[in-house]
């Protein structure tokens, strides 16, 4: 089963401004925290919907290999507009999709995985619950996306889900970060402390090398976009890289693999169309399988090696106590 995630970072947020005013400059942004939570849980298709401060967000998140989509109506619309943009984009790629605002990023990786497990059993909307309170993120079956896109009510995403008639599944989690919203500097620092206690994680970047590096996560992200959009130029825009950089990545991959991965045809709106070759599609599938298994093994060994070390966990245990 393939999971995706939509993070709405388009709207202006008092919580985000408050966070930035009270945290040091080297703290990860709220959107980074949400992206890392999803990626650690195994979610690879992540869309960040931008609007306010687009350039700043893209610079901060480019290294994570996410997809950027812009909500041009962010000043006059509502968050449901951003949700629709991301859900529409992912509905053909995923079986279900997490959704959360970028300024509510303090849920844990364990919460994401527990919600995923619940969805595999129930195939319904899944919402985390802590202390009897519902929280974020929300996991939405892609079968409901057409209904959300057509919803004409005024109660946002919650109203769309309520009107669908689908009974949500509430998953009980021990995760204050899934429900808490900072209302003071003290509460904000408590949220950050709880989240930072689990921030340490393994990060394995898988790259295939022939004589030179030729195939990695950036290549796969770019190929996904070309396959979806039929344009190298548009694919580069969505992934936040320059057009020349995109073609350099493609040429490096083709040289290393000794095979064509992108076929370009003349004509079309932007002077030509493009498609991923069969070799390119096979390489994407094999790479994603390999990357997933390597990451799972790294996470498992991290747990076994580091989380059994009293020295390594001393500070975190004191904080949690």
C-alpha positions in Angstrom: 0.0 0.0 0.0 1.3 3.4 -0.9 0.9 6.4 1.4 1.2 10.0 0.5 1.1 13.2 2.5 -0.1 16.8 1.9 1.4 19.6 4.1 -0.4 22.9 3.7 2.1 25.7 4.1 0.3 28.3 1.9 -1.6 30.2 4.4 -0.2 32.9 6.8 0.0 31.5 10.3 0.3 33.3 13.6 1.5 30.0 15.1 4.4 29.9 12.6 5.3 33.5 13.2 5.2 32.9 16.9 7.4 29.8 16.5 10.0 31.7 14.5 10.1 34.6 16.9 10.8 32.3 19.9 13.1 29.7 18.4 16.7 30.0 17.5 17.7 30.4 13.8 19.2 26.9 13.6 15.9 25.2 14.7 14.2 23.2 11.9 11.2 25.0 10.5 7.7 23.7 11.3 7.4 22.3 7.7 10.7 20.5 8.0 9.5 18.8 11.2 6.3 17.6 9.5 8.3 16.3 6.4 10.8 14.4 8.6 8.0 12.8 10.6 6.3 11.4 7.5 9.6 10.3 5.8 10.7 8.5 8.9 7.4 6.6 8.9 8.0 5.5 5.3 5.9 8.1 3.5 7.7 9.0 0.3 5.2 11.0 -1.8 5.0 14.3 0.1 3.5 17.4 -1.4 4.0 20.8 0.2 1.5 23.4 -0.9 3.0 26.9 -0.8 1.7 30.4 -1.1 2.9 32.7 1.5 6.8 32.9 1.5 7.1 30.3 -1.2 10.8 30.9 -2.0 11.8 30.6 1.7 9.9 27.3 2.1 11.4 25.8 -1.1 14.9 26.7 0.0 14.4 25.1 3.4 12.8 21.9 2.0 14.5 21.3 -1.3 17.0 18.8 0.2 14.1 16.6 1.3 12.9 15.7 -2.2 9.3 16.8 -1.7 7.0 18.2 -4.4 6.0 21.8 -4.4 2.6 23.0 -5.6 1.4 26.6 -5.3 -1.9 27.8 -4.1 -2.3 31.1 -5.9 -5.5 31.9 -3.9 -3.9 31.5 -0.5 -4.7 35.1 0.5 -8.4 35.0 -0.2 -9.2 31.3 0.0 -9.2 28.7 2.8 -7.1 25.8 3.8 -9.5 23.4 1.9 -8.2 24.9 -1.3 -4.6 23.9 -0.4 -5.8 20.4 0.6 -7.6 20.0 -2.7 -4.5 20.9 -4.7 -2.4 18.3 -2.9 -5.1 15.6 -2.8 -5.8 16.0 -6.5 -2.1 15.6 -7.3 -1.7 12.4 -5.3 -5.0 10.6 -5.8 -3.7 8.5 -8.7 -0.4 7.6 -7.0 -1.6 6.7 -3.5 -4.1 4.5 -1.7 -4.5 7.0 1.1 -3.1 10.5 2.0 -2.2 12.2 5.2 -3.1 15.8 5.6 -1.8 18.4 8.1 -1.2 22.1 8.3 2.5 23.0 8.4 2.0 24.8 11.7 0.9 21.7 13.5 4.0 19.5 13.0 4.7 18.0 16.4 3.0 14.6 16.0 5.5 11.7 16.2 6.6 9.1 13.7 5.0 6.4 15.9 1.6 8.2 15.5 1.9 8.1 11.7 2.8 4.4 11.7 0.0 3.6 14.1 -2.5 5.5 11.9 -1.1 3.6 8.8 -1.7 0.3 10.5 -5.3 1.3 11.4 -6.0 2.3 7.8 -4.8 -1.1 6.5 -7.4 -2.8 8.8 -10.3 -0.3 8.5 -9.9 1.4 5.1 -11.5 4.5 6.5 -10.6 8.1 7.6 -8.2 7.8 10.5 -7.7 10.5 13.1 -5.3 10.4 16.1 -6.7 10.9 19.6 -4.8 11.7 22.7 -6.5 12.2 26.1 -9.9 12.1 24.4 -9.0 15.0 22.0 -8.8 14.6 18.2 -5.6 15.8 16.5 -3.4 15.8 13.4 -2.6 14.5 10.9 -5.7 13.1 9.3 -5.4 10.1 7.0 -7.8 10.2 4.1 -8.6 7.3 1.7 -8.2 8.3 -1.9 -11.7 7.0 -2.6 -12.9 10.2 -0.8 -10.8 12.6 -2.8 -13.5 13.1 -5.5 -16.1 13.9 -2.8 -13.7 16.5 -1.2 -13.0 18.1 -4.6 -16.8 18.5 -5.2 -17.7 19.7 -1.7 -19.5 23.0 -1.7 -20.0 23.6 2.0 -18.3 26.2 4.2 -16.8 24.1 6.9 -13.6 23.3 5.2 -12.0 19.8 5.1 -13.7 18.7 8.3 -17.1 19.6 6.8 -16.2 17.7 3.6 -15.3 14.6 5.6 -18.3 14.9 7.9 -20.6 15.2 4.9 -19.2 12.1 3.2 -21.0 9.9 5.6 -17.8 7.9 6.3 -17.4 7.1 10.0 -13.8 8.0 11.0 -11.6 5.7 13.0 -10.0 7.3 16.1 -6.7 5.8 17.0 -5.6 6.3 20.6 -2.0 7.5 20.8 0.3 8.6 23.6 1.4 11.7 21.7 0.7 15.1 23.1 2.3 16.6 20.0 -0.7 15.4 18.0 -3.2 17.5 19.9 -1.3 20.4 21.6 -1.3 23.9 20.1 1.1 26.5 21.6 -0.6 29.4 23.2 2.4 30.7 25.1 6.2 30.7 24.9 6.3 28.0 27.7 3.9 25.7 25.8 5.7 26.2 22.6 9.1 25.2 24.2 7.4 22.2 25.7 6.2 21.1 22.3 9.6 21.6 20.8 11.3 19.7 23.7 9.0 16.7 23.3 9.5 16.6 19.6 13.3 17.1 19.8 13.5 14.2 22.2 12.7 11.9 19.2 14.4 14.1 16.5 17.6 12.0 16.4 17.2 9.5 13.6 19.3 7.7 11.0 19.5 9.3 7.6 20.7 7.1 4.7 21.0 8.7 1.3 21.0 5.9 -1.3 22.9 6.7 -4.5 23.9 4.4 -7.4 27.4 5.0 -8.6 29.1 3.8 -11.8 32.2 5.8 -12.6 30.4 8.8 -11.1 27.2 9.2 -9.0 24.4 8.6 -11.5 21.1 7.8 -9.8 19.7 9.0 -6.5 16.6 10.4 -4.7 16.7 13.7 -6.7 16.7 11.8 -9.9 13.7 9.7 -8.9 11.8 12.8 -7.7 12.4 14.5 -11.1 11.4 11.4 -13.1 8.2 11.1 -11.1 7.3 14.6 -12.1 8.2 14.1 -15.8 6.1 11.0 -15.8 3.2 12.9 -14.3 3.5 16.2 -16.2 5.0 15.2 -19.5 7.4 18.1 -19.4 11.0 18.4 -18.1 10.6 22.2 -17.6 7.4 21.8 -15.5 9.0 18.9 -13.6 11.9 21.1 -12.6 9.6 23.8 -11.4 7.7 21.5 -9.2 10.8 20.0 -7.6 12.4 23.4 -7.1 15.5 23.0 -9.4 16.7 24.8 -12.5 15.9 23.5 -15.9 19.7 23.1 -16.7 20.2 21.2 -13.4 17.4 18.9 -14.3 18.9 18.0 -17.6 22.3 17.5 -16.0 20.8 15.0 -13.7 19.1 13.2 -16.6 22.3 13.1 -18.6 24.4 11.8 -15.7 21.8 9.0 -15.1 21.8 8.0 -18.7 25.6 8.0 -18.9 25.9 5.8 -15.8 23.1 3.4 -16.8 24.2 3.4 -20.5 20.5 3.7 -21.4 17.9 6.4 -22.1 15.5 7.2 -19.2 13.8 10.3 -20.7 12.4 10.5 -24.2 11.9 14.1 -25.6 9.6 15.0 -28.5 9.5 18.3 -30.4 6.4 20.5 -30.4 3.9 21.1 -27.6 3.1 24.2 -25.5 6.7 24.6 -24.1 8.5 23.6 -27.2 8.4 19.9 -26.6 7.0 17.1 -24.5 8.8 14.4 -22.5 8.2 11.0 -21.1 10.0 8.5 -18.9 11.2 5.4 -20.9 10.4 1.9 -19.8 14.0 1.6 -18.5 13.5 4.8 -16.5 10.3 3.4 -15.0 11.9 0.1 -14.1 14.8 2.0 -12.5 12.4 4.1 -10.4 10.6 1.1 -9.1 13.8 -0.9 -8.3 15.4 2.1 -6.7 12.4 2.9 -4.5 12.3 -0.7 -3.4 16.0 -0.7 -2.6 15.9 2.6 -0.8 12.9 1.6 1.3 14.5 -1.7 2.4 17.8 0.1 3.2 16.0 2.7 5.2 14.0 0.1 7.1 17.2 -1.8 8.0 18.9 1.4 9.1 16.0 2.3 11.3 16.0 -1.2 12.8 19.7 -1.2 13.5 19.5 2.3 14.9 16.9 1.1 17.4 19.0 -1.9 18.3 22.3 -0.1 18.6 21.5 3.3 19.9 18.3 2.9 21.8 20.0 0.2 23.9 22.7 2.6 25.0 22.1 4.2 28.3 24.8 6.7 27.6 23.1 7.8 24.3 19.6 8.1 25.8 20.6 9.6 29.2 19.5 13.2 28.4 16.3 12.2 26.7 15.3 9.9 29.5 15.9 12.6 32.0 13.8 15.0 29.9 11.0 12.5 29.5 11.0 11.8 33.2 
